[in-house]
Amino acid sequence: MKTHAQYITDEQGKKKAVILDLKEYEKLIRALEDLEDKKAFLSVVQEKSVPYGEIEARLKKYKRRRCILCSPSRPSKKTCVPFILTTSRS
């Protein structure tokens, strides 16, 4: 992507700021967002998954309605969304 940037310099000629056309700026922002989305996707793909049976066993063992992300040793935070165990696997 070629940009037509104008630079603002200080008295010594060092670049201190840049002026971009609005459309060019918006393209850069979209490209950055796309890269962030790709990074987030790759991060999720590489996460270790937890089998459903293991989650089910943990919930039955502790018999609490808690966030599946909270560990059994620490209480659920108020911001957690409770995971209610159901018999279906939809």
Buried (B, 14 or more C-beta within 10 A) or exposed (E): EEEEEEEEEEEEEEEEEEEBEEEBBEBEEEEEEEEEEEEEEEEEEEEEEEEEEEEBEBBEEEEEEBBEEBEEEEEBEEEEEEBEEEEEEE
